[in-house]
Amino acid sequence: MGYAVLHLEKAKGVDSGMSAHIERTIQPKNANPKRTHLNRELIQFPEGVRNRTEAIQHRLNTAGLTRKIGKNQVQAIRIVLTGTHADMEQIEKSGRLDEWCQDNVDWLCKTYGKGNVVSVVLHMDEETPHLHATIVPIVMGERKKQKKEQTFKKRYGTKAPAPRLCADEVMSRVNLIRYQDTYAEQMAAYGLQRGIKGSEAQHISTHDYYRSLIAQGEDLQANITQLLAKADEAQRTIDEAKQAKKVIDEAAQAKQELAHIKAEAKKEELKNSATKTATAALNGINSLLGGNKVNRLEKENKELRNEVEDLNGQIERLHADMQKMKDNHTREMNRANEQHQQEVTSLKRILDKAYQWFPSFKRILNMERECLQYGFSEEQTGKLLHGHTINYSGWLHSNEYRRNALANNVSAQVIRDEKRNLFLHINQMSIAQWFWEQFGLSEKERQKKGIRH
């Protein structure tokens, strides 16, 4: 069982600023303009009165007040009446919303006086259906100060009570408790109960509530932007890792070439050994013959051995560099994968919050994906999601039938039903029905696919 919500707030002057919000002359960010036409005024204004602000002033002018209204005196009280979100959705789905509205109006007139209730507006374009009621705090009892004065003025007689404007008396602590009790009794028929008595929870003003919603949306957008930037950085890291892998592959190829060079070097070493043996023989001959040619061959053989040693040293250093590069690549890949996983988890957490705080956000993303799959461009999809009707010529693709259908100057529009679900319509019919007509499916095939007129 959910809770009945009743919140009273004093207004300044004739409260024209709140009138702009309630009557939607200024569109708030949390309201859906496609559902604003469902809002309605439940109180009939007097003849010549056109809006809430004029209704407040009309009541003050016709109430018979004898005292001048002070500049800072409260002239109206705002009242918000609703219930827990899930319970209000159930009331709307069960078709009892009109009955609920009438019971609220009856309670307001009974509690504050029918003449004092100057406006009651039902809002259907926000997340939870609710009422904005406006009362003018006209009371008939004697002022407390006047009762004390009577002890000194008995000889002059007493005056009959006259209507007076007193918001403090209407919103006294005793009365506020009584309002919560009687309102809960009125709402019990809809499964709504009174809030906890003595709760330390505090109400915030309508202005502060909308300002907090806007701040949360801006913070969420900033977080998403930051995460997307980090995702781009992670992608760059992955690209660098791919480049490093390419270098390693080239190094592996170089390793094979070096192995071939090493094999050739071994062959050369064998040749050197043979050369050394021949040199020793030639030295023996040289000792006998003293020829300069043998000395020259010995010098060239020594230079060749030095070159082979240098080549072996280069091979060993290249092996060490390749192993170091491989180790660095492995560490970079592990770090990049771990950072990418953390960013994906953080982004998923932010998106989950976005889905929770803004239920329509997920529906809009799903509709965007469907429009792009059908064949609309990103620019056309953006216009459709903003509620515009566009003319389209070209091919539309059906994933269900795995076929394309030619659309010749058709009108496309995204429609939102009473449950706030989004549907794409072509020429004022669902796109599923439009495909059915384009493909010429039989009635039996249509029923099998579950397509209705």
Residue pairs with C-beta under 8 A, 6 or more apart in sequence:
1 87
1 191
1 192
1 193
2 83
2 84
2 86
2 87
2 191
2 192
2 193
3 83
3 84
3 192
3 193
3 194
3 195
4 83
4 183
4 184
4 187
4 192
4 193
4 194
4 195
5 80
5 81
5 82
5 83
5 84
5 130
5 195
6 79
6 80
6 81
6 179
6 180
6 183
7 79
7 80
7 203
8 77
8 78
8 79
8 171
8 176
8 179
9 77
9 78
9 79
9 80
9 203
9 205
9 206
10 74
10 77
10 78
10 167
10 171
11 18
11 74
11 75
11 76
11 77
11 78
11 134
12 74
13 75
14 53
14 56
14 57
14 75
14 76
15 52
15 53
15 56
15 75
15 76
15 78
15 134
16 53
18 78
18 132
18 206
19 25
19 51
19 52
19 53
20 26
21 28
21 206
22 52
22 119
22 121
22 123
22 132
23 51
23 52
23 121
24 31
24 36
24 39
24 125
27 33
27 36
28 210
29 210
29 213
29 214
29 217
30 126
30 127
30 210
30 213
31 123
31 125
31 126
32 125
32 126
32 360
32 416
32 420
33 125
33 387
34 125
34 387
34 416
35 124
35 125
35 416
35 420
36 125
38 124
38 125
39 121
39 122
39 123
39 124
39 125
40 121
40 122
41 119
41 120
41 121
42 101
42 105
42 120
42 121
42 122
42 131
43 55
43 105
43 117
43 118
43 119
43 120
45 51
45 54
45 55
45 119
46 55
46 58
48 58
49 55
49 58
52 118
52 119
52 121
52 134
55 118
55 119
55 134
56 75
56 76
56 118
56 119
56 134
56 136
58 118
59 115
59 116
59 118
59 136
59 138
60 69
60 75
60 136
60 165
63 115
63 136
63 138
63 163
63 165
64 162
64 163
65 138
65 162
65 163
65 164
65 165
66 162
66 163
66 164
67 164
67 165
69 75
69 165
73 165
73 167
74 137
74 165
74 167
74 168
75 136
75 165
76 118
76 134
76 135
76 136
76 137
77 134
77 135
77 136
77 137
77 167
77 170
77 171
78 132
78 133
78 134
78 206
79 108
79 131
79 132
79 133
79 134
79 135
80 130
80 131
80 132
80 133
80 206
81 104
81 108
81 130
81 131
81 133
81 183
82 88
82 128
82 129
82 130
82 131
83 91
83 187
83 190
83 192
84 192
85 127
85 128
87 190
87 191
87 192
88 128
88 129
88 130
89 128
90 191
91 97
91 100
91 129
91 190
92 129
96 190
97 129
100 190
101 120
101 122
101 131
103 186
103 187
103 189
104 120
104 131
104 133
104 186
105 117
105 120
106 186
107 182
107 183
107 186
108 117
108 120
108 133
108 135
109 117
111 179
111 182
111 183
112 135
112 137
112 170
113 138
115 138
116 135
116 136
116 137
116 138
117 133
117 134
117 135
118 134
118 135
118 136
119 132
119 133
119 134
120 131
120 132
120 133
120 134
121 131
121 132
121 133
122 129
122 130
122 131
123 129
123 130
123 131
123 132
127 359
135 170
136 165
137 165
137 166
137 167
137 169
137 170
137 171
138 163
138 164
138 165
139 163
139 164
139 165
139 166
139 169
139 170
140 161
140 162
140 163
140 164
141 161
141 169
142 161
143 164
143 166
150 158
169 175
177 197
180 194
180 195
180 197
181 194
183 194
184 192
184 193
184 194
184 195
187 193
195 201
204 212
216 357
217 358
220 350
220 353
220 354
220 357
223 350
224 347
224 350
224 354
227 343
227 346
227 347
227 350
228 347
230 343
231 340
231 343
231 344
231 347
234 336
234 339
234 340
234 343
237 332
237 335
237 336
237 339
237 340
238 336
238 340
240 332
241 329
241 332
241 333
241 336
244 325
244 328
244 329
244 332
245 329
247 325
248 322
248 325
248 326
248 329
251 321
251 322
251 325
252 322
254 318
254 322
255 318
255 319
255 322
258 315
258 318
261 311
261 315
262 312
262 315
265 308
265 311
265 312
268 304
268 308
269 308
272 301
272 304
272 305
272 308
275 297
275 301
276 301
279 294
279 297
279 298
279 301
282 294
282 297
282 298
283 294
283 298
285 291
285 294
286 294
286 295
354 361
354 362
355 361
355 362
359 420
360 420
363 420
363 421
363 422
364 385
364 422
366 422
367 384
367 385
367 414
367 422
367 424
368 381
368 385
370 424
371 380
371 381
371 384
371 385
371 414
371 424
372 378
372 381
373 397
373 399
374 396
374 397
374 398
374 424
374 431
375 394
375 395
375 396
375 397
375 404
376 384
376 392
376 412
380 390
380 392
380 412
383 390
384 390
384 412
384 413
384 414
384 424
385 414
387 413
387 414
388 413
389 411
389 412
389 413
390 411
390 412
390 413
391 409
391 410
391 411
391 412
392 407
392 409
392 410
392 411
392 412
393 407
393 408
393 409
393 410
394 406
394 407
395 404
395 405
395 406
395 407
396 404
396 405
396 406
396 407
396 426
396 431
396 435
397 403
397 404
398 404
398 405
398 435
398 439
400 432
400 435
400 449
401 435
401 439
403 439
405 434
405 435
405 438
405 439
406 438
407 426
410 426
410 427
410 434
411 426
411 427
411 428
412 424
412 425
412 426
413 424
413 425
413 428
414 422
414 423
414 424
414 425
415 422
415 423
415 424
415 425
416 422
416 423
417 423
423 430
423 431
424 430
424 431
425 431
426 434
427 434
432 449
432 451
433 451
433 452
433 453
436 446
436 449
436 451
441 449
441 451
